[in-house]
């Protein structure tokens, strides 16, 4: 039995603009993403093909352009876990006692218009519930778990995942439309 600790891995900075309306949360970037310094960099991860279908932010675009398209649509991107010990890419390999959540109080202060939080799979939702919710004051938010885009979760095909992820686009559009209809926006 080895007593060597799993490597310490760190998440990326959040990708957002102050006018973000929707937040998509993963758990922790996998090894391909960490090596590329890009969210969802594994070539078989369905995230960018889905973002391409929803927001024109597909994998054929350079990474910076994909991020800008999401930001322009009001979508912020981050992970629940800021750092942890994990051997490999699987969420199941994360050492639970090593988990440190990202600074969500800071993110919600920087993006006061976020109204919807979508979890990219069960691991992200579980980590948020255990390490964030109840530990900080949260603004009024709508939460929803979506099927994981990870290639490790191949039980659903791309079309089924895309159908579920349509909720992200609908939330971003709904929230944008609600802002346009507010008395303050009409007075401007």
BELTA-V772192 format. One record per run of one state. SS is the DSSP state (H for helix, E for strand, L for the rest). FROM is the first residue (numbers start at 1). LEN is the number of residues. If there is no record, write none. Layout:
# BELTA-V772192
ss & from & len
SS & FROM & LEN
SS & FROM & LEN
This chain:
# BELTA-V772192
ss & from & len
L & 1 & 7
E & 8 & 3
L & 11 & 4
E & 15 & 1
L & 16 & 6
E & 22 & 5
L & 27 & 4
H & 31 & 6
L & 37 & 10
H & 47 & 9
L & 56 & 7
H & 63 & 10
L & 73 & 2
E & 75 & 5
L & 80 & 1
E & 81 & 6
L & 87 & 4
H & 91 & 3
E & 94 & 1
L & 95 & 1
H & 96 & 3
L & 99 & 1
E & 100 & 2
L & 102 & 2
H & 104 & 7
L & 111 & 5
E & 116 & 5
L & 121 & 1
H & 122 & 10
L & 132 & 1
E & 133 & 1
L & 134 & 2
E & 136 & 1
L & 137 & 5
E & 142 & 5
L & 147 & 11
H & 158 & 23
L & 181 & 2
H & 183 & 5
L & 188 & 1
